[in-house]
Amino acid sequence: MLTLIALLYRSMRNRQRLATQQKELHDKQVDQLLSQQELKSINAMLEGQENERDRMGRDLHDRLGSMLGGIKANMAALEDRVQAMREDQQYQKVNELLDQTASELRQISHDMAAAT
């Protein structure tokens, strides 16, 4: 009889240990799933940011760059009509600013593309 009670007690303790281990395993699996979901969310966010940065760099280069190029071409077309203006310091300053702006825009768009 005492042996039977000891076996029952031992069996009950083993079941409790097994239940505890199963709960711990379940908790670890839940934590792993949450960590995986968090990593997926972070990766999706980073990918979205990179895509947006790339789009902005292309827009800056393509849209604003072409507009500045058009302004520069129109200024060049006017130069032969207003040769006297070339001597004007304000004209030269505007021309230099256009060149600097185009250069800066090119650099920013390339930096944004390089960061991606």
N, CA, C and O atoms as a GROMACS GRO file, in nm:
protein
  464
    1MET      N    1   0.082  -0.119   0.000
    1MET     CA    2   0.000   0.000   0.000
    1MET      C    3   0.087   0.126   0.000
    1MET      O    4   0.063   0.220  -0.076
    2LEU      N    5   0.187   0.127   0.085
    2LEU     CA    6   0.278   0.240   0.092
    2LEU      C    7   0.350   0.259  -0.042
    2LEU      O    8   0.376   0.372  -0.083
    3THR      N    9   0.381   0.151  -0.108
    3THR     CA   10   0.447   0.157  -0.238
    3THR      C   11   0.355   0.222  -0.340
    3THR      O   12   0.398   0.302  -0.422
    4LEU      N   13   0.226   0.184  -0.334
    4LEU     CA   14   0.128   0.241  -0.426
    4LEU      C   15   0.113   0.392  -0.405
    4LEU      O   16   0.104   0.467  -0.501
    5ILE      N   17   0.110   0.435  -0.280
    5ILE     CA   18   0.100   0.577  -0.248
    5ILE      C   19   0.225   0.651  -0.298
    5ILE      O   20   0.214   0.760  -0.353
    6ALA      N   21   0.340   0.592  -0.279
    6ALA     CA   22   0.465   0.652  -0.324
    6ALA      C   23   0.467   0.665  -0.476
    6ALA      O   24   0.510   0.767  -0.530
    7LEU      N   25   0.420   0.560  -0.544
    7LEU     CA   26   0.414   0.564  -0.691
    7LEU      C   27   0.316   0.671  -0.740
    7LEU      O   28   0.345   0.743  -0.836
    8LEU      N   29   0.201   0.681  -0.675
    8LEU     CA   30   0.102   0.783  -0.711
    8LEU      C   31   0.158   0.924  -0.689
    8LEU      O   32   0.142   1.012  -0.773
    9TYR      N   33   0.223   0.944  -0.576
    9TYR     CA   34   0.283   1.073  -0.545
    9TYR      C   35   0.389   1.109  -0.649
    9TYR      O   36   0.394   1.222  -0.698
   10ARG      N   37   0.474   1.010  -0.680
   10ARG     CA   38   0.580   1.032  -0.778
   10ARG      C   39   0.522   1.064  -0.916
   10ARG      O   40   0.571   1.152  -0.987
   11SER      N   41   0.418   0.992  -0.953
   11SER     CA   42   0.352   1.016  -1.081
   11SER      C   43   0.291   1.156  -1.085
   11SER      O   44   0.299   1.225  -1.187
   12MET      N   45   0.231   1.197  -0.975
   12MET     CA   46   0.171   1.330  -0.968
   12MET      C   47   0.278   1.439  -0.979
   12MET      O   48   0.257   1.539  -1.048
   13ARG      N   49   0.389   1.422  -0.913
   13ARG     CA   50   0.499   1.519  -0.921
   13ARG      C   51   0.556   1.525  -1.062
   13ARG      O   52   0.588   1.634  -1.111
   14ASN      N   53   0.568   1.409  -1.128
   14ASN     CA   54   0.619   1.408  -1.266
   14ASN      C   55   0.523   1.481  -1.358
   14ASN      O   56   0.566   1.554  -1.448
   15ARG      N   57   0.392   1.463  -1.338
   15ARG     CA   58   0.294   1.534  -1.419
   15ARG      C   59   0.302   1.685  -1.398
   15ARG      O   60   0.290   1.762  -1.493
   16GLN      N   61   0.321   1.725  -1.274
   16GLN     CA   62   0.334   1.868  -1.245
   16GLN      C   63   0.459   1.925  -1.311
   16GLN      O   64   0.456   2.033  -1.369
   17ARG      N   65   0.569   1.852  -1.301
   17ARG     CA   66   0.693   1.896  -1.366
   17ARG      C   67   0.676   1.905  -1.518
   17ARG      O   68   0.720   2.000  -1.581
   18LEU      N   69   0.610   1.805  -1.574
   18LEU     CA   70   0.586   1.805  -1.717
   18LEU      C   71   0.498   1.923  -1.758
   18LEU      O   72   0.523   1.988  -1.860
   19ALA      N   73   0.394   1.950  -1.680
   19ALA     CA   74   0.306   2.064  -1.709
   19ALA      C   75   0.384   2.195  -1.700
   19ALA      O   76   0.364   2.284  -1.784
   20THR      N   77   0.470   2.208  -1.602
   20THR     CA   78   0.552   2.328  -1.587
   20THR      C   79   0.646   2.344  -1.706
   20THR      O   80   0.661   2.453  -1.760
   21GLN      N   81   0.710   2.235  -1.747
   21GLN     CA   82   0.800   2.240  -1.861
   21GLN      C   83   0.725   2.275  -1.990
   21GLN      O   84   0.775   2.352  -2.073
   22GLN      N   85   0.606   2.219  -2.005
   22GLN     CA   86   0.526   2.251  -2.124
   22GLN      C   87   0.486   2.398  -2.125
   22GLN      O   88   0.487   2.462  -2.231
   23LYS      N   89   0.451   2.452  -2.009
   23LYS     CA   90   0.416   2.594  -2.001
   23LYS      C   91   0.536   2.681  -2.034
   23LYS      O   92   0.524   2.779  -2.108
   24GLU      N   93   0.653   2.645  -1.980
   24GLU     CA   94   0.774   2.721  -2.010
   24GLU      C   95   0.808   2.715  -2.158
   24GLU      O   96   0.847   2.816  -2.217
   25LEU      N   97   0.793   2.599  -2.219
   25LEU     CA   98   0.818   2.584  -2.362
   25LEU      C   99   0.720   2.668  -2.443
   25LEU      O  100   0.759   2.733  -2.540
   26HIS      N  101   0.595   2.666  -2.403
   26HIS     CA  102   0.492   2.746  -2.471
   26HIS      C  103   0.525   2.895  -2.460
   26HIS      O  104   0.515   2.969  -2.558
   27ASP      N  105   0.564   2.939  -2.341
   27ASP     CA  106   0.601   3.079  -2.320
   27ASP      C  107   0.721   3.119  -2.407
   27ASP      O  108   0.723   3.228  -2.463
   28LYS      N  109   0.819   3.030  -2.418
   28LYS     CA  110   0.936   3.058  -2.503
   28LYS      C  111   0.895   3.070  -2.649
   28LYS      O  112   0.944   3.157  -2.721
   29GLN      N  113   0.806   2.982  -2.694
   29GLN     CA  114   0.761   2.987  -2.832
   29GLN      C  115   0.684   3.117  -2.860
   29GLN      O  116   0.700   3.177  -2.966
   30VAL      N  117   0.602   3.158  -2.765
   30VAL     CA  118   0.528   3.284  -2.780
   30VAL      C  119   0.626   3.401  -2.787
   30VAL      O  120   0.610   3.490  -2.871
   31ASP      N  121   0.727   3.401  -2.701
   31ASP     CA  122   0.828   3.507  -2.703
   31ASP      C  123   0.903   3.509  -2.836
   31ASP      O  124   0.930   3.616  -2.891
   32GLN      N  125   0.937   3.391  -2.888
   32GLN     CA  126   1.007   3.385  -3.016
   32GLN      C  127   0.919   3.439  -3.129
   32GLN      O  128   0.967   3.513  -3.215
   33LEU      N  129   0.792   3.403  -3.128
   33LEU     CA  130   0.701   3.453  -3.231
   33LEU      C  131   0.688   3.605  -3.223
   33LEU      O  132   0.687   3.673  -3.326
   34LEU      N  133   0.678   3.657  -3.101
   34LEU     CA  134   0.669   3.802  -3.085
   34LEU      C  135   0.796   3.871  -3.134
   34LEU      O  136   0.791   3.976  -3.198
   35SER      N  137   0.910   3.811  -3.103
   35SER     CA  138   1.038   3.868  -3.148
   35SER      C  139   1.047   3.865  -3.300
   35SER      O  140   1.093   3.962  -3.361
   36GLN      N  141   1.003   3.758  -3.361
   36GLN     CA  142   1.005   3.748  -3.506
   36GLN      C  143   0.914   3.853  -3.568
   36GLN      O  144   0.951   3.917  -3.667
   37GLN      N  145   0.796   3.871  -3.512
   37GLN     CA  146   0.703   3.971  -3.564
   37GLN      C  147   0.761   4.112  -3.548
   37GLN      O  148   0.747   4.195  -3.638
   38GLU      N  149   0.825   4.136  -3.436
   38GLU     CA  150   0.887   4.267  -3.414
   38GLU      C  151   0.997   4.292  -3.516
   38GLU      O  152   1.008   4.402  -3.570
   39LEU      N  153   1.079   4.190  -3.543
   39LEU     CA  154   1.185   4.204  -3.643
   39LEU      C  155   1.126   4.228  -3.782
   39LEU      O  156   1.178   4.309  -3.858
   40LYS      N  157   1.020   4.157  -3.815
   40LYS     CA  158   0.955   4.178  -3.945
   40LYS      C  159   0.902   4.321  -3.956
   40LYS      O  160   0.915   4.384  -4.061
   41SER      N  161   0.843   4.370  -3.849
   41SER     CA  162   0.791   4.507  -3.850
   41SER      C  163   0.903   4.609  -3.867
   41SER      O  164   0.891   4.703  -3.945
   42ILE      N  165   1.012   4.589  -3.795
   42ILE     CA  166   1.126   4.681  -3.805
   42ILE      C  167   1.185   4.677  -3.946
   42ILE      O  168   1.216   4.781  -4.004
   43ASN      N  169   1.199   4.556  -4.002
   43ASN     CA  170   1.253   4.543  -4.137
   43ASN      C  171   1.162   4.610  -4.239
   43ASN      O  172   1.210   4.676  -4.331
   44ALA      N  173   1.031   4.592  -4.223
   44ALA     CA  174   0.936   4.656  -4.316
   44ALA      C  175   0.945   4.808  -4.306
   44ALA      O  176   0.940   4.878  -4.407
   45MET      N  177   0.958   4.859  -4.184
   45MET     CA  178   0.969   5.003  -4.164
   45MET      C  179   1.098   5.056  -4.228
   45MET      O  180   1.096   5.159  -4.296
   46LEU      N  181   1.209   4.986  -4.206
   46LEU     CA  182   1.337   5.029  -4.265
   46LEU      C  183   1.332   5.023  -4.417
   46LEU      O  184   1.385   5.111  -4.485
   47GLU      N  185   1.270   4.920  -4.469
   47GLU     CA  186   1.258   4.909  -4.615
   47GLU      C  187   1.174   5.023  -4.671
   47GLU      O  188   1.205   5.079  -4.776
   48GLY      N  189   1.066   5.057  -4.599
   48GLY     CA  190   0.983   5.169  -4.642
   48GLY      C  191   1.059   5.300  -4.640
   48GLY      O  192   1.046   5.382  -4.730
   49GLN      N  193   1.139   5.320  -4.536
   49GLN     CA  194   1.219   5.442  -4.527
   49GLN      C  195   1.322   5.448  -4.640
   49GLN      O  196   1.344   5.554  -4.699
   50GLU      N  197   1.386   5.335  -4.668
   50GLU     CA  198   1.485   5.332  -4.776
   50GLU      C  199   1.418   5.360  -4.911
   50GLU      O  200   1.473   5.434  -4.994
   51ASN      N  201   1.302   5.302  -4.933
   51ASN     CA  202   1.229   5.326  -5.058
   51ASN      C  203   1.192   5.473  -5.072
   51ASN      O  204   1.203   5.531  -5.180
   52GLU      N  205   1.147   5.533  -4.962
   52GLU     CA  206   1.109   5.674  -4.965
   52GLU      C  207   1.230   5.763  -4.990
   52GLU      O  208   1.223   5.859  -5.067
   53ARG      N  209   1.341   5.732  -4.925
   53ARG     CA  210   1.465   5.809  -4.945
   53ARG      C  211   1.510   5.798  -5.091
   53ARG      O  212   1.552   5.897  -5.152
   54ASP      N  213   1.502   5.679  -5.145
   54ASP     CA  214   1.541   5.658  -5.284
   54ASP      C  215   1.449   5.737  -5.377
   54ASP      O  216   1.496   5.800  -5.472
   55ARG      N  217   1.319   5.734  -5.351
   55ARG     CA  218   1.223   5.808  -5.433
   55ARG      C  219   1.249   5.957  -5.427
   55ARG      O  220   1.246   6.026  -5.529
   56MET      N  221   1.275   6.007  -5.305
   56MET     CA  222   1.302   6.150  -5.289
   56MET      C  223   1.429   6.190  -5.362
   56MET      O  224   1.434   6.296  -5.425
   57GLY      N  225   1.531   6.107  -5.355
   57GLY     CA  226   1.656   6.136  -5.426
   57GLY      C  227   1.635   6.141  -5.577
   57GLY      O  228   1.687   6.229  -5.645
   58ARG      N  229   1.557   6.045  -5.628
   58ARG     CA  230   1.527   6.045  -5.772
   58ARG      C  231   1.446   6.168  -5.810
   58ARG      O  232   1.472   6.232  -5.912
   59ASP      N  233   1.346   6.201  -5.728
   59ASP     CA  234   1.264   6.319  -5.756
   59ASP      C  235   1.347   6.447  -5.758
   59ASP      O  236   1.335   6.530  -5.847
   60LEU      N  237   1.433   6.460  -5.658
   60LEU     CA  238   1.519   6.578  -5.653
   60LEU      C  239   1.604   6.586  -5.779
   60LEU      O  240   1.614   6.691  -5.843
   61HIS      N  241   1.665   6.475  -5.813
   61HIS     CA  242   1.755   6.475  -5.928
   61HIS      C  243   1.678   6.495  -6.058
   61HIS      O  244   1.715   6.579  -6.140
   62ASP      N  245   1.572   6.419  -6.076
   62ASP     CA  246   1.501   6.422  -6.204
   62ASP      C  247   1.418   6.548  -6.223
   62ASP      O  248   1.426   6.613  -6.327
   63ARG      N  249   1.339   6.581  -6.124
   63ARG     CA  250   1.246   6.692  -6.141
   63ARG      C  251   1.313   6.828  -6.121
   63ARG      O  252   1.312   6.912  -6.211
   64LEU      N  253   1.371   6.848  -6.004
   64LEU     CA  254   1.434   6.978  -5.979
   64LEU      C  255   1.559   6.997  -6.064
   64LEU      O  256   1.587   7.107  -6.111
   65GLY      N  257   1.632   6.888  -6.083
   65GLY     CA  258   1.752   6.898  -6.165
   65GLY      C  259   1.720   6.940  -6.307
   65GLY      O  260   1.790   7.023  -6.366
   66SER      N  261   1.613   6.883  -6.362
   66SER     CA  262   1.578   6.922  -6.500
   66SER      C  263   1.524   7.065  -6.504
   66SER      O  264   1.547   7.136  -6.602
   67MET      N  265   1.454   7.107  -6.400
   67MET     CA  266   1.406   7.245  -6.397
   67MET      C  267   1.524   7.342  -6.391
   67MET      O  268   1.526   7.442  -6.463
   68LEU      N  269   1.621   7.312  -6.306
   68LEU     CA  270   1.739   7.399  -6.299
   68LEU      C  271   1.816   7.397  -6.430
   68LEU      O  272   1.868   7.500  -6.474
   69GLY      N  273   1.822   7.281  -6.492
   69GLY     CA  274   1.888   7.273  -6.623
   69GLY      C  275   1.816   7.359  -6.727
   69GLY      O  276   1.880   7.423  -6.810
   70GLY      N  277   1.682   7.359  -6.721
   70GLY     CA  278   1.604   7.442  -6.812
   70GLY      C  279   1.628   7.590  -6.788
   70GLY      O  280   1.642   7.668  -6.883
   71ILE      N  281   1.634   7.629  -6.663
   71ILE     CA  282   1.663   7.769  -6.629
   71ILE      C  283   1.801   7.807  -6.683
   71ILE      O  284   1.819   7.912  -6.744
   72LYS      N  285   1.897   7.719  -6.659
   72LYS     CA  286   2.034   7.746  -6.704
   72LYS      C  287   2.039   7.758  -6.857
   72LYS      O  288   2.108   7.845  -6.911
   73ALA      N  289   1.967   7.670  -6.927
   73ALA     CA  290   1.965   7.676  -7.074
   73ALA      C  291   1.901   7.805  -7.122
   73ALA      O  292   1.949   7.867  -7.218
   74ASN      N  293   1.793   7.847  -7.057
   74ASN     CA  294   1.728   7.973  -7.095
   74ASN      C  295   1.819   8.092  -7.068
   74ASN      O  296   1.823   8.188  -7.146
   75MET      N  297   1.891   8.087  -6.958
   75MET     CA  298   1.986   8.194  -6.928
   75MET      C  299   2.094   8.199  -7.036
   75MET      O  300   2.133   8.307  -7.081
   76ALA      N  301   2.141   8.083  -7.078
   76ALA     CA  302   2.246   8.078  -7.181
   76ALA      C  303   2.192   8.133  -7.313
   76ALA      O  304   2.265   8.200  -7.386
   77ALA      N  305   2.065   8.104  -7.343
   77ALA     CA  306   2.006   8.155  -7.467
   77ALA      C  307   1.994   8.307  -7.465
   77ALA      O  308   2.003   8.372  -7.569
   78LEU      N  309   1.975   8.363  -7.347
   78LEU     CA  310   1.964   8.508  -7.336
   78LEU      C  311   2.100   8.578  -7.339
   78LEU      O  312   2.107   8.698  -7.367
   79GLU      N  313   2.205   8.505  -7.310
   79GLU     CA  314   2.337   8.568  -7.297
   79GLU      C  315   2.380   8.641  -7.423
   79GLU      O  316   2.435   8.751  -7.413
   80ASP      N  317   2.358   8.584  -7.540
   80ASP     CA  318   2.404   8.652  -7.660
   80ASP      C  319   2.321   8.776  -7.690
   80ASP      O  320   2.366   8.866  -7.761
   81ARG      N  321   2.200   8.782  -7.635
   81ARG     CA  322   2.117   8.902  -7.656
   81ARG      C  323   2.154   9.012  -7.557
   81ARG      O  324   2.134   9.130  -7.584
   82VAL      N  325   2.205   8.973  -7.448
   82VAL     CA  326   2.234   9.073  -7.344
   82VAL      C  327   2.382   9.062  -7.304
   82VAL      O  328   2.414   9.043  -7.186
   83GLN      N  329   2.466   9.073  -7.400
   83GLN     CA  330   2.609   9.061  -7.376
   83GLN      C  331   2.657   9.161  -7.269
   83GLN      O  332   2.746   9.132  -7.190
   84ALA      N  333   2.596   9.276  -7.269
   84ALA     CA  334   2.637   9.378  -7.172
   84ALA      C  335   2.605   9.334  -7.030
   84ALA      O  336   2.672   9.374  -6.935
   85MET      N  337   2.501   9.252  -7.016
   85MET     CA  338   2.463   9.205  -6.882
   85MET      C  339   2.568   9.113  -6.822
   85MET      O  340   2.578   9.103  -6.699
   86ARG      N  341   2.645   9.046  -6.905
   86ARG     CA  342   2.745   8.952  -6.854
   86ARG      C  343   2.845   9.022  -6.762
   86ARG      O  344   2.902   8.960  -6.673
   87GLU      N  345   2.863   9.149  -6.786
   87GLU     CA  346   2.956   9.226  -6.704
   87GLU      C  347   2.893   9.261  -6.570
   87GLU      O  348   2.964   9.290  -6.473
   88ASP      N  349   2.762   9.259  -6.565
   88ASP     CA  350   2.688   9.296  -6.443
   88ASP      C  351   2.716   9.194  -6.333
   88ASP      O  352   2.705   9.073  -6.355
   89GLN      N  353   2.752   9.243  -6.214
   89GLN     CA  354   2.785   9.155  -6.102
   89GLN      C  355   2.663   9.076  -6.055
   89GLN      O  356   2.676   8.959  -6.017
   90GLN      N  357   2.546   9.136  -6.058
   90GLN     CA  358   2.426   9.065  -6.013
   90GLN      C  359   2.395   8.949  -6.108
   90GLN      O  360   2.358   8.841  -6.063
   91TYR      N  361   2.410   8.969  -6.237
   91TYR     CA  362   2.390   8.862  -6.335
   91TYR      C  363   2.487   8.747  -6.308
   91TYR      O  364   2.449   8.630  -6.308
   92GLN      N  365   2.612   8.783  -6.284
   92GLN     CA  366   2.713   8.680  -6.257
   92GLN      C  367   2.680   8.604  -6.129
   92GLN      O  368   2.697   8.483  -6.121
   93LYS      N  369   2.634   8.678  -6.029
   93LYS     CA  370   2.600   8.614  -5.902
   93LYS      C  371   2.483   8.516  -5.921
   93LYS      O  372   2.487   8.405  -5.868
   94VAL      N  373   2.379   8.556  -5.996
   94VAL     CA  374   2.266   8.467  -6.021
   94VAL      C  375   2.314   8.343  -6.096
   94VAL      O  376   2.272   8.231  -6.065
   95ASN      N  377   2.399   8.362  -6.192
   95ASN     CA  378   2.452   8.251  -6.270
   95ASN      C  379   2.532   8.155  -6.180
   95ASN      O  380   2.516   8.034  -6.190
   96GLU      N  381   2.615   8.209  -6.093
   96GLU     CA  382   2.693   8.127  -6.000
   96GLU      C  383   2.601   8.053  -5.903
   96GLU      O  384   2.623   7.936  -5.873
   97LEU      N  385   2.498   8.122  -5.852
   97LEU     CA  386   2.403   8.058  -5.761
   97LEU      C  387   2.330   7.942  -5.829
   97LEU      O  388   2.308   7.838  -5.767
   98LEU      N  389   2.294   7.959  -5.954
   98LEU     CA  390   2.230   7.849  -6.027
   98LEU      C  391   2.325   7.730  -6.038
   98LEU      O  392   2.284   7.616  -6.017
   99ASP      N  393   2.450   7.756  -6.069
   99ASP     CA  394   2.549   7.648  -6.078
   99ASP      C  395   2.566   7.579  -5.943
   99ASP      O  396   2.569   7.456  -5.936
  100GLN      N  397   2.577   7.658  -5.836
  100GLN     CA  398   2.594   7.600  -5.702
  100GLN      C  399   2.471   7.519  -5.661
  100GLN      O  400   2.484   7.412  -5.602
  101THR      N  401   2.352   7.572  -5.691
  101THR     CA  402   2.229   7.503  -5.655
  101THR      C  403   2.218   7.370  -5.728
  101THR      O  404   2.184   7.269  -5.667
  102ALA      N  405   2.248   7.370  -5.856
  102ALA     CA  406   2.244   7.245  -5.933
  102ALA      C  407   2.345   7.145  -5.878
  102ALA      O  408   2.316   7.026  -5.868
  103SER      N  409   2.463   7.193  -5.842
  103SER     CA  410   2.566   7.106  -5.787
  103SER      C  411   2.523   7.048  -5.652
  103SER      O  412   2.539   6.929  -5.627
  104GLU      N  413   2.468   7.132  -5.566
  104GLU     CA  414   2.420   7.087  -5.435
  104GLU      C  415   2.308   6.984  -5.450
  104GLU      O  416   2.306   6.882  -5.382
  105LEU      N  417   2.215   7.013  -5.541
  105LEU     CA  418   2.103   6.922  -5.565
  105LEU      C  419   2.155   6.786  -5.612
  105LEU      O  420   2.108   6.682  -5.566
  106ARG      N  421   2.249   6.788  -5.702
  106ARG     CA  422   2.309   6.664  -5.752
  106ARG      C  423   2.374   6.588  -5.637
  106ARG      O  424   2.358   6.466  -5.626
  107GLN      N  425   2.448   6.659  -5.551
  107GLN     CA  426   2.516   6.595  -5.439
  107GLN      C  427   2.416   6.534  -5.340
  107GLN      O  428   2.435   6.422  -5.294
  108ILE      N  429   2.310   6.609  -5.308
  108ILE     CA  430   2.209   6.558  -5.215
  108ILE      C  431   2.142   6.434  -5.270
  108ILE      O  432   2.125   6.335  -5.198
  109SER      N  433   2.104   6.437  -5.397
  109SER     CA  434   2.035   6.320  -5.454
  109SER      C  435   2.128   6.200  -5.461
  109SER      O  436   2.083   6.087  -5.439
  110HIS      N  437   2.256   6.222  -5.490
  110HIS     CA  438   2.350   6.111  -5.490
  110HIS      C  439   2.375   6.058  -5.349
  110HIS      O  440   2.388   5.937  -5.329
  111ASP      N  441   2.381   6.147  -5.251
  111ASP     CA  442   2.400   6.104  -5.111
  111ASP      C  443   2.281   6.021  -5.064
  111ASP      O  444   2.298   5.921  -4.995
  112MET      N  445   2.161   6.065  -5.102
  112MET     CA  446   2.041   5.990  -5.062
  112MET      C  447   2.040   5.852  -5.127
  112MET      O  448   2.003   5.754  -5.063
  113ALA      N  449   2.079   5.844  -5.251
  113ALA     CA  450   2.084   5.715  -5.321
  113ALA      C  451   2.192   5.627  -5.261
  113ALA      O  452   2.175   5.505  -5.251
  114ALA      N  453   2.305   5.687  -5.223
  114ALA     CA  454   2.415   5.610  -5.165
  114ALA      C  455   2.376   5.557  -5.028
  114ALA      O  456   2.417   5.446  -4.992
  115ALA      N  457   2.298   5.632  -4.950
  115ALA     CA  458   2.255   5.586  -4.819
  115ALA      C  459   2.165   5.465  -4.830
  115ALA      O  460   2.163   5.381  -4.741
  116THR      N  461   2.091   5.456  -4.939
  116THR     CA  462   2.002   5.342  -4.959
  116THR      C  463   2.085   5.218  -4.990
  116THR      O  464   2.029   5.110  -5.010
   0.00000   0.00000   0.00000
